[in-house]
Amino acid sequence: MAVQEPIGGIAVAVVREDGRWRCSPMDSSVLTDLDKAITELRGLRSTGAVFGLLDVDDEFFVVVRPTPGGVDLLLSDAGAALDYDVAADVLDLLRVDPPDPDDEEIWPEGDAGLLADLGMPEPELRLVVNEVDLYPDEQLRMIAQRCGFVDEFDKVAEPLLA
């Protein structure tokens, strides 16, 4: 099922604490292992908001936001679960069946409201997800722009994209 490694992309941890944004690179292994992404984000132990932005292989993105009761997730393309274990893991946690292999349509799964309290209302996040002509890193940059941490995001993401 899965695309063979190495899988490219970027993984950025985002923290908002005391009104300030901070971004840092995540270990590249989180692009293939959702549990590692969740564990790494929980390890940041912030009193503010913590979430991860994952651009997996320039094919799709995942937003991962640990919560006290679990984790909120958004997968930009449910069909990616047919080829990528990390996307299949997202659908597993969401308790959503993988799509039919013959289905060519692209649709997101998960909570499009998971960043609403940080400046990205659900309808706007849905618009970003539906911009299928953009690469995932461009979509994630739009999220960073709307929430107000694009400069911090660029400092971390640009070297990873080079």
LOVO-729700 format. One record per residue (C-alpha): z, y, x; residue number from 1; residue in three letters. Coordinates in steps of 0.2 Angstrom, whole numbers, plus 5000, padded with zeros to 4 digits. Each point is the difference from the previous one (the first is absolute). Example, Ala and Ser with C-alpha at 12.3 -4.5 7.8 and 13.67 -1.06 7.14 Angstrom:
2
<<5039, 4978, 5062>, 1, 'ALA'> <<4997, 5017, 5006>, 2, 'SER'> 
END
This chain:
162
<<5000, 5000, 5000>, 1, 'MET'> <<5005, 5013, 5013>, 2, 'ALA'> <<4990, 5010, 5012>, 3, 'VAL'> <<5003, 4994, 5017>, 4, 'GLN'> <<5010, 5012, 5012>, 5, 'GLU'> <<5000, 5012, 5008>, 6, 'PRO'> <<5000, 5011, 4985>, 7, 'ILE'> <<4998, 5018, 5003>, 8, 'GLY'> <<5007, 5015, 4991>, 9, 'GLY'> <<5015, 5012, 5001>, 10, 'ILE'> <<5017, 4999, 4994>, 11, 'ALA'> <<5011, 5015, 4998>, 12, 'VAL'> <<5018, 5001, 4995>, 13, 'ALA'> <<5004, 5016, 4991>, 14, 'VAL'> <<5018, 5007, 4997>, 15, 'VAL'> <<5005, 5015, 4990>, 16, 'ARG'> <<5018, 5005, 5005>, 17, 'GLU'> <<5009, 5017, 4997>, 18, 'ASP'> <<4984, 5008, 4994>, 19, 'GLY'> <<4990, 4995, 5016>, 20, 'ARG'> <<4986, 4987, 5002>, 21, 'TRP'> <<4999, 4988, 5015>, 22, 'ARG'> <<4987, 4988, 5004>, 23, 'CYS'> <<5000, 4986, 5013>, 24, 'SER'> <<4988, 4985, 5004>, 25, 'PRO'> <<5005, 4983, 4993>, 26, 'MET'> <<4997, 4984, 5010>, 27, 'ASP'> <<4982, 4994, 4997>, 28, 'SER'> <<5007, 4983, 4994>, 29, 'SER'> <<5004, 5008, 4983>, 30, 'VAL'> <<4981, 5001, 4997>, 31, 'LEU'> <<5001, 4981, 4997>, 32, 'THR'> <<5018, 4997, 4995>, 33, 'ASP'> <<5007, 5009, 4985>, 34, 'LEU'> <<5018, 4994, 5003>, 35, 'ASP'> <<4999, 5007, 5017>, 36, 'LYS'> <<4995, 5017, 4993>, 37, 'ALA'> <<5014, 5000, 4987>, 38, 'ILE'> <<5013, 4995, 5014>, 39, 'THR'> <<4994, 5013, 5012>, 40, 'GLU'> <<5001, 5014, 4987>, 41, 'LEU'> <<5017, 4994, 4994>, 42, 'ARG'> <<5005, 5001, 5018>, 43, 'GLY'> <<4997, 5019, 5001>, 44, 'LEU'> <<5016, 5002, 4989>, 45, 'ARG'> <<4997, 5017, 4994>, 46, 'SER'> <<5010, 5009, 4986>, 47, 'THR'> <<4983, 5007, 4994>, 48, 'GLY'> <<4984, 4993, 4995>, 49, 'ALA'> <<4992, 4987, 5011>, 50, 'VAL'> <<4983, 4992, 4997>, 51, 'PHE'> <<4986, 4992, 5010>, 52, 'GLY'> <<4981, 5004, 4999>, 53, 'LEU'> <<4989, 4986, 5006>, 54, 'LEU'> <<4981, 5001, 5003>, 55, 'ASP'> <<4995, 4981, 5002>, 56, 'VAL'> <<4984, 4997, 5009>, 57, 'ASP'> <<4992, 5016, 4993>, 58, 'ASP'> <<4998, 4990, 4984>, 59, 'GLU'> <<5015, 5005, 4989>, 60, 'PHE'> <<5017, 5008, 5001>, 61, 'PHE'> <<5018, 4995, 4994>, 62, 'VAL'> <<5014, 5012, 4997>, 63, 'VAL'> <<5017, 4991, 5003>, 64, 'VAL'> <<5016, 5009, 4994>, 65, 'ARG'> <<5016, 4990, 5001>, 66, 'PRO'> <<5013, 5004, 4986>, 67, 'THR'> <<5018, 4995, 4998>, 68, 'PRO'> <<4994, 4986, 4988>, 69, 'GLY'> <<4985, 4994, 5009>, 70, 'GLY'> <<4984, 5008, 5005>, 71, 'VAL'> <<4986, 5011, 4991>, 72, 'ASP'> <<4982, 4996, 5005>, 73, 'LEU'> <<4983, 5006, 4997>, 74, 'LEU'> <<4985, 4991, 5006>, 75, 'LEU'> <<4983, 5009, 4999>, 76, 'SER'> <<4989, 4985, 4997>, 77, 'ASP'> <<5007, 4984, 4992>, 78, 'ALA'> <<4984, 4991, 5006>, 79, 'GLY'> <<5006, 5002, 5018>, 80, 'ALA'> <<5012, 4986, 4996>, 81, 'ALA'> <<4986, 4987, 5001>, 82, 'LEU'> <<4998, 5004, 5018>, 83, 'ASP'> <<5016, 5008, 5007>, 84, 'TYR'> <<5017, 4991, 4999>, 85, 'ASP'> <<5009, 5017, 5000>, 86, 'VAL'> <<4991, 5005, 4984>, 87, 'ALA'> <<5003, 4983, 4992>, 88, 'ALA'> <<5019, 5002, 5005>, 89, 'ASP'> <<5000, 5017, 4990>, 90, 'VAL'> <<4993, 4991, 4985>, 91, 'LEU'> <<5013, 4987, 5001>, 92, 'ASP'> <<5014, 5012, 5001>, 93, 'LEU'> <<4992, 5009, 4985>, 94, 'LEU'> <<4998, 4984, 4991>, 95, 'ARG'> <<4982, 5003, 4997>, 96, 'VAL'> <<4987, 4986, 5001>, 97, 'ASP'> <<4986, 5002, 5013>, 98, 'PRO'> <<4983, 5005, 4993>, 99, 'PRO'> <<4986, 4988, 4997>, 100, 'ASP'> <<4990, 4999, 5016>, 101, 'PRO'> <<4984, 5004, 4990>, 102, 'ASP'> <<5007, 5017, 4994>, 103, 'ASP'> <<4992, 5014, 5010>, 104, 'GLU'> <<5010, 5014, 4992>, 105, 'GLU'> <<5013, 5009, 5010>, 106, 'ILE'> <<5016, 5005, 4992>, 107, 'TRP'> <<5018, 5004, 5006>, 108, 'PRO'> <<5016, 4990, 4996>, 109, 'GLU'> <<5017, 5007, 5001>, 110, 'GLY'> <<5010, 5015, 4996>, 111, 'ASP'> <<4989, 5016, 5001>, 112, 'ALA'> <<5016, 5010, 4996>, 113, 'GLY'> <<5009, 4995, 5016>, 114, 'LEU'> <<4998, 5016, 5009>, 115, 'LEU'> <<5002, 5012, 4984>, 116, 'ALA'> <<5017, 5006, 5006>, 117, 'ASP'> <<4992, 5005, 5017>, 118, 'LEU'> <<4986, 5011, 4993>, 119, 'GLY'> <<4987, 4987, 4996>, 120, 'MET'> <<4999, 4998, 4981>, 121, 'PRO'> <<4994, 4983, 4993>, 122, 'GLU'> <<4983, 5008, 4993>, 123, 'PRO'> <<4996, 5008, 5017>, 124, 'GLU'> <<5004, 4984, 5009>, 125, 'LEU'> <<4989, 4990, 4988>, 126, 'ARG'> <<4986, 5013, 5004>, 127, 'LEU'> <<5002, 4997, 5019>, 128, 'VAL'> <<5000, 4981, 4998>, 129, 'VAL'> <<4984, 5001, 4989>, 130, 'ASN'> <<4991, 5010, 5014>, 131, 'GLU'> <<4991, 4984, 5006>, 132, 'VAL'> <<4988, 5010, 5010>, 133, 'ASP'> <<5014, 5005, 5012>, 134, 'LEU'> <<5007, 4989, 5014>, 135, 'TYR'> <<5018, 4994, 4998>, 136, 'PRO'> <<5006, 5012, 5014>, 137, 'ASP'> <<4992, 5014, 4991>, 138, 'GLU'> <<5008, 4996, 4984>, 139, 'GLN'> <<5017, 4999, 5009>, 140, 'LEU'> <<4997, 5016, 5008>, 141, 'ARG'> <<4997, 5008, 4982>, 142, 'MET'> <<5017, 4993, 4995>, 143, 'ILE'> <<5008, 5008, 5015>, 144, 'ALA'> <<4991, 5016, 4996>, 145, 'GLN'> <<5006, 5000, 4982>, 146, 'ARG'> <<5018, 4995, 5005>, 147, 'CYS'> <<5001, 5013, 5014>, 148, 'GLY'> <<5001, 4990, 5016>, 149, 'PHE'> <<4982, 5000, 5005>, 150, 'VAL'> <<5003, 5008, 5017>, 151, 'ASP'> <<5014, 4986, 5004>, 152, 'GLU'> <<4988, 4987, 4994>, 153, 'PHE'> <<4986, 5006, 5010>, 154, 'ASP'> <<5010, 5000, 5016>, 155, 'LYS'> <<5004, 4981, 4998>, 156, 'VAL'> <<4984, 4994, 4992>, 157, 'ALA'> <<4987, 5008, 5010>, 158, 'GLU'> <<5005, 4991, 5017>, 159, 'PRO'> <<5000, 4984, 4990>, 160, 'LEU'> <<4983, 5003, 4993>, 161, 'LEU'> <<4992, 5004, 5017>, 162, 'ALA'> 
END
